C-alpha cells in the first residue's frame, strides 16, 4: 500500500462510508456463518456421534480418529476441489493477496473442517481472504468509486473488527499500512473508511452473538518499578518460545510438502495432531479461544508441569497444523500459548501479578507471530481486561522488539509452496 494514492475528500468519504459499512456488515455475517457451520459440525463430531456410538468424546481413541479423519478430509479437499482450498496459510500474513473466487467454496470448507475437527488454527487468514475477494468482486459490480485495493482494505478491517470485537484492533493493524500511503490528508482521513467498516463489523458480530476475546483477571493494582523488569523478562521468554516456533515452521513445512500429495501429508499431520491431543488433552485442541478462557478461569488450578505441557503441545500442534496444509491463522493459538506461559511464570514465581504475567507473555509471543507491536499490545491488554497494564506494555514492548526484529518471521519460506497431485 505504499504507492501514491489520492486521499478522498470530505464529500467522497461521506459517499464511500455507505459501501464501507455494507462491507463491514457483510464481512461480519460471513464470519458468523463460518463460525455457525463449524460449531454445528463440532457438535456432531464431538457430542452427537460419540453419544451414538457409546464412546467418550475426550477418549484417546476418539481424539486420534477425529484428527486423522479431519486431516484426510482437508487433504482430499485441497487435492481434488477447484481452487485447492485457497492459498497455503503458512506462506502468508493477514494482508496476503485475496484468493480467486473459484477457491472460496473449497477454502470455506477446509476452514470449517479444521475448526470443527480440533486443528490448532484460527479462522483469521482464510476469512479475511474470503471477505476480501467477495468485497472486490461485489463492489466492482456496483460502483467504480471503490478500487480493488480499497475494497480489500475495507474487508480486512471489517473482518479484524468482527474477529476481535472492536474496531480498535483494525485501526492498530492498519495504521502502519495506511500511513505509508503517499498523498495528502491526515492519518485519520486514510483511516476513516477502514474504521467505518471495522466498526460496522464489530457491532454486527456483537449483535449476532460473537465470542469475546476479553477475559477478567485480578487487576494488577498499584504499579511497582519491579514490574517493568519482571514483565520484560516474561515477555522476552515468551518471545523466545515464539522464535523457536518461527525457526521450526519452514523446516516442518518443507518436510510435510516433500510428500507432494496433500491427501498424504495432511492426513499424516492430522494423525500427529491426534497424538498431540492425547498427550495434551482436549484443552490443547481447537483454535484456542475458549480454551484460553478455561485456562484463565481458575488461576492456580494447574501445576507448572501441566502449564508447560499445554504450552509445548500447543506450539507443536500449531506448527504441524500450519505446515501440514491445513488452512487457518496463527493468532488465536498463539494467544493460548502466551496465556499458558504467563500462568507458568506465576506458578514458578508466585509474586508476579497475574494480569502482568499473562499480558506480557501474550505480548511477547504475539509480537513474534505478527511482527506488529500495536496488535501485540492490544491483545496483551485485551486478554486480561485490565487497562492498567497498558502503560507497562507500551514500555515492555521496546526491549522485546529488539529481540524479535532480527528473528525469523513466523511464516514458511516460498520454496515450501505446496505441489498438488
Secondary structure, 3 states (H helix, E strand, C coil): CCCECCCCCHHHHHHHHHHHHHHHHHHHHHHHHHHHHHHHHHHHHHHHHHHHHCCCCCCHHHHHHHHHHHHHHHHHHHHHCCCCCCCCHHHCCCCCCCCCHHHHHHHHHHHHHHHHHCCCCECHHHHHHHHHHHHHHHHHHHCCCCCHHHHHHHHHHHHHHHHHCCHHHHHHHHHHHHHCCECCCCHHHHHHHHHHHHHHHHHHHHHCCCCCCCCCCCCCCCCCHHHHHHHHHHHHHHHHHHHHHHHHHHHHHHHHHCCCCHHHHHHHHHHHHHHHHHHHCHHHCCCCHHHHHHHHHCCCCCCHHHHHHHHHHHHHHHHHHHHCCCCCECHHHHHHHHHHHHHHHHHHCCCCCHHHHHHHHHHHHHHHHHCCHHHHHHHHHHHHCCHHHHHHHHHHHHHHHHHHCCCCCCCCCHHHCCCCC
